């Protein structure tokens, strides 16, 4: 996704969605996103969640770069590229992007990149833990759980 701060400078958002749980695992917000940025983001997610068999993405330059394709191949991860002009082939991510645009970006003016990063991360957290999803029978992908106070624990 792309948007602009109040001063007209553009920034990009790389949203990474788990197609099974519908959870947005990461929203990377930067002025430019290169293949090395994608590798670093995916590395972090692979360490936390494990290495997937496939990754679905569009054919943007950061996703078809030789460095990224080679890195994925070394991990035995198969890229699934959607056909150009066919966003429905990446429906979960496109749906998420549309909701982010409608529910957040269209109603906000960000004055700095840092402000965009903070507010987008807060919205991503809300999307994952509070916001109801019709595809999940009105539940969020990763609902908040009650965390008892340590004072209440019996030992």
N, C-alpha and C positions, 0 to 999 in steps of 0.2 A: 504494500500500500504506500501511497505517497500523500503528503500534505505539506502545508507551509506554516511557518511561524508568523507572527504579526508583522514582522519586518519583510516578509516576502521570501525568506530563505526556505528552500525545500528541505524536507527530511523524509526518510523512508521508515517503514515499519515492516519487519519480518515477523509474521505470526506463525507459530508452529503449533499445530493442532493434533491431538491424538484422535484418530478417526473412530476408535472403538469407544472410548470414554467420553468424547466430545470436549475434553479438557484442553484449554489453551495452555500448553506447557511453557511457552515463552513468547514475549513480544519484545523483539530487539528494535530499539528506536535509535537511529543514527542519521547523520547527514547523508552519508553514503554507505552502502552495504556491498562489500566485495566477497569473493569466494572464501577468502581467509576468515572473514567475519562469520560466514555460515559454518565453516569447519569448527571454529571455536565454540559457537553456539551449540552445534550438534554434539560436539565432544562433551560439553557440560551435561547435556541431556542424556547422552549414552551412558555416562558414568552414573548418573542418578537413576535412570529408568531401564537400562540395558540397551543392547544394540538391536534395532528392528530388522526384519527381513527386507522391507521395502520402505522407500520414501517417495511420496508423490509431490510433485512440484510443477510449476510452469517452466517454460524454456528461457527464463531470464538469464542474462550473462553470468550472474553469480552462481547459478545452478548448473550450467553446462560447462563451466570452466574446467579445463583439464585437471587442475590441481584437486578440485572437489571430487570429480568423477573418479580419479585415481585413488583418492583417499577412501571413498566409499567402497570401491572395488577391493581395496586391501582389507576392509572389514567384512567383506562378503555381503554388503548391503546393496540391493538392486534398486536403482532409481526408476521411478515410473513417471515419465514426462507426459503432461497432458498435451493434446494437440493445440497448436496456436489458434486463438480465437474460440476455444471451447472451455470456458470457465466451469461449465456444469460437470466436467470430468473431475473437478476438484471441489465438489459441492460443499463439503464440511468447512473447508477453509474459506471459500467464497461466501458462505452463509455467515460465518463468524466475521469476516471483513465487513460485510454489509451491516451487521448489527453494530460493530464498532463505529462505523461511519455514521449511522443513523442515531445511535444512542449516546455517542460521545463526541466524535470529531466535528460533526455538523453544529454542535452547540457550544463548542469551546474555542477560545482564542488563546493560543499559547504564545507567550512573549519570548521564551527561551527554549532551547532544546531540552535543558534539564527539567523545566516545568512540564514539557510534553512527556518526558520519560517517567516522571513521578506520577502524573495524573493517569497516564495510560496503564502503568503498572497497577495502580489502585483500582482502575476499572477492570483490568484483567482478573485481579483477585476477586472482586465482587462477582464478575461473570462466572468464575469457577466455583465459588463457595456459597453465594446467596441467590443469584438470579435464577428463577425457574426456567427450565428448558422443556418445551413441548415434546421433544423427541425422547425425553427421559421421564415422562409422566409427571411433569411439573417439578421435578427435582433438579438441583444443580449437579454438575459433574462430580464435584468434590465438596460435599456439604461440610460446613463447620461442625465440629463436634464439641460437646461439652468437655472442657478440661477441668477436672476437679482441682481445687486449691490444695497445695501440699499440706495445709493445716488440717484438711479433712481426711487425710490418709491415715489409716490405722496400721501400725507396724507390729 
